[in-house]
Amino acid sequence: MTIAVVGIAAASTNYLRPWAALEKRQTAASTYTVVHATEEVEKAVRYEFVSSALVWALSVETPAYGGGNGAGSYRLFRSVDGARTWTKEREGKTAAVWATLLSLRFVDASTGFYAADDPLTLRKTSDRGRTWKTFALPQGQEIQTIQFIDARHGWVTAGSREYFSRLFATDDGGNTWKGPIDVPANMEAWPQFLDAQVGWAGAAGDDHPHLFVSTDGGRSWGSRDLPMPPDLPPGLRFYSGVRLIPGGGLLSYVHANTEDSTVGEYAFRSRDGGASWVPMIGLPGDGAYAIGSVFQDSNHWWLVVDADLYKTSDGGDSWIRFHDVIPPTLSVQRVLDSRHAWGQFFDEPNSSDLALTSDGGLHWTTLKGPSHT
């Protein structure tokens, strides 16, 4: 059995960009799934950590090596006792396992979304999963991601297997969709939306790193330059990505590449909506590891580097290191408050199991994920 960790910005290896290797070795809140591959089947699970008690899990299964976002089956589970027991809520078939897996999102304790069936159909609950309504998704599209930021506002990305090229938007909870909207050709990651109007996305470009930003809900996109890392030779190609910090801040990362290799990796933070940027400092990897931070709020972040836990209470200006407190292969996924956080194991023998801390990350209790059998 082999294990692979996959980020939401790269649902399978078909979607990986040159900067994705940095993401794979770092933590990003609620973005990682664990993939089990055998000769017969691939299985993956994604969690939504609503509270220390309420957790949702979506598992998908597809024939091994079936090719990217293929057809398969899914199971939706819920735990109301902190992952000590699980109840299977729904199961069925799906036309696109990765789109289904990455669609699971609870915007609050009551309201959640996921997509399944053939053709792919949106499911929405407003009563903690007791009932689900179905809504049509844009037809004639190879849907890659479905994301919602609240009960009404969501976006669909669609395109070919390796690249997305179109965007659809809803402002009525999936009842109707506007689009298609063409996105810039060198947009390098699926857009992330801060609110109903403002969205950000990574970019590829020669000679200077930049991001894309929209201020009209994704209908149009403009370029926003990032700082030029110092002491680099000319003729490089830059790949950038972005994380949204609660409260409107931004955390961006940049890969500077030649044709054959990565020359440097950098991270920058903005507190003013991308108008100005400062380099991240005080962390391994010249600050580049900061992109793996998990945000409790705008100022309090957690970051796992190997077995060490780093914390900041001032938005990354300074960090405190807690040495050797993270169990092997544990990735912090959701920070609930200063003491409580969820983590997920991503390697054998505990693959897809969970861990909960109630003392700020110094000790962790291991809990079982839902059965895949």
VENLINBEL-V20177 format. One record per backbone hydrogen bond with DSSP energy under -1.0 kcal/mol. NH is the residue of the N-H (numbers start at 0). CO is the residue of the C=O. If there is no record, write none. Layout:
BEGIN
nh=NH co=CO
nh=NH co=CO
END
This chain:
BEGIN
nh=1 co=36
nh=3 co=34
nh=5 co=32
nh=9 co=6
nh=14 co=11
nh=19 co=16
nh=21 co=18
nh=23 co=19
nh=25 co=22
nh=30 co=27
nh=32 co=5
nh=34 co=3
nh=35 co=42
nh=36 co=1
nh=37 co=40
nh=41 co=61
nh=42 co=35
nh=43 co=59
nh=45 co=57
nh=47 co=55
nh=49 co=47
nh=49 co=53
nh=50 co=53
nh=54 co=78
nh=55 co=47
nh=56 co=76
nh=57 co=45
nh=58 co=74
nh=59 co=43
nh=60 co=72
nh=61 co=41
nh=63 co=39
nh=65 co=62
nh=69 co=67
nh=71 co=93
nh=72 co=60
nh=73 co=91
nh=74 co=58
nh=75 co=89
nh=76 co=56
nh=77 co=86
nh=78 co=54
nh=81 co=52
nh=86 co=77
nh=88 co=75
nh=89 co=75
nh=91 co=73
nh=93 co=71
nh=94 co=116
nh=96 co=69
nh=99 co=95
nh=100 co=96
nh=101 co=97
nh=104 co=112
nh=106 co=110
nh=107 co=110
nh=111 co=124
nh=112 co=104
nh=113 co=122
nh=115 co=120
nh=116 co=92
nh=120 co=115
nh=121 co=134
nh=122 co=113
nh=123 co=132
nh=124 co=111
nh=127 co=109
nh=129 co=126
nh=132 co=123
nh=134 co=121
nh=142 co=140
nh=143 co=156
nh=144 co=156
nh=146 co=154
nh=148 co=152
nh=153 co=169
nh=154 co=146
nh=155 co=167
nh=156 co=144
nh=157 co=165
nh=158 co=141
nh=159 co=162
nh=164 co=157
nh=165 co=157
nh=166 co=180
nh=167 co=155
nh=168 co=177
nh=169 co=153
nh=172 co=151
nh=177 co=168
nh=180 co=166
nh=182 co=164
nh=186 co=183
nh=187 co=201
nh=191 co=199
nh=193 co=197
nh=194 co=197
nh=198 co=213
nh=199 co=191
nh=200 co=211
nh=203 co=185
nh=204 co=237
nh=206 co=235
nh=210 co=223
nh=211 co=200
nh=212 co=221
nh=213 co=198
nh=216 co=196
nh=221 co=212
nh=223 co=210
nh=225 co=208
nh=236 co=256
nh=237 co=204
nh=238 co=254
nh=239 co=202
nh=240 co=252
nh=242 co=250
nh=244 co=248
nh=247 co=244
nh=249 co=269
nh=250 co=242
nh=251 co=267
nh=252 co=240
nh=253 co=265
nh=254 co=238
nh=255 co=263
nh=256 co=236
nh=257 co=260
nh=262 co=255
nh=263 co=255
nh=265 co=253
nh=267 co=251
nh=268 co=277
nh=269 co=249
nh=277 co=268
nh=279 co=266
nh=287 co=284
nh=288 co=283
nh=289 co=286
nh=290 co=287
nh=291 co=288
nh=292 co=289
nh=293 co=301
nh=295 co=299
nh=296 co=299
nh=300 co=311
nh=301 co=293
nh=302 co=309
nh=304 co=307
nh=307 co=304
nh=308 co=321
nh=309 co=302
nh=310 co=319
nh=311 co=300
nh=314 co=298
nh=319 co=310
nh=321 co=308
nh=324 co=306
nh=325 co=306
nh=329 co=326
nh=330 co=343
nh=332 co=341
nh=333 co=341
nh=335 co=339
nh=336 co=339
nh=340 co=356
nh=341 co=333
nh=342 co=354
nh=343 co=330
nh=344 co=352
nh=345 co=328
nh=351 co=344
nh=352 co=349
nh=353 co=366
nh=354 co=342
nh=355 co=364
nh=356 co=340
nh=359 co=338
nh=364 co=355
nh=366 co=353
END
